[in-house]
Amino acid sequence: MSIDVEYAIKKDIRNNPIVREIDAAQRREFLRTLTDVAMIVGMLLFAAFQHYKITNNGYVVSKLETERAAEEAWNRQLRLELEMWRAPQLIETRALDELHMVWPTSKDTLIIERAPSAIPAKTIVASVR
């Protein structure tokens, strides 16, 4: 009996750290899973980016249409004002009141008649047959 106890006490147990070997199949499966997850995340990000751009472009188009409508209204207003200023009655009133112009009388009017020239101009290249 004493031998067994002595043997149990004297037995040298080495507690070396356990070295784990890399499992190639498990590593390949992990990399494949990681690649699949990265691809799915990439596709989701791409789809989200496209959705964001489409929505953002919709807002930009809406804003531009609003600005265009405002510019068209402003253009109509300016054209109406231009036509109002071109009215002969308004031009006559402003000329008489603001510029102190007067209507011409018959003695102020000089009529000049242009006499037709007998000699053809030098610019005529072809003659009439």
Sequence and secondary structure as in RCSB ss.txt:
>XXXX:A:sequence
MSIDVEYAIKKDIRNNPIVREIDAAQRREFLRTLTDVAMIVGMLLFAAFQHYKITNNGYVVSKLETERAAEEAWN
RQLRLELEMWRAPQLIETRALDELHMVWPTSKDTLIIERAPSAIPAKTIVASVR
>XXXX:A:secstr
 HHHHHHHHH             HHHHHHHHHHHHHHHHHHHHHHHHHHHHHHHHHHHHHHHHHHHHHHHHHHHH
HHHHHHHHHHT HHHHHHHHHHTS      TTT         SS  TT  S   
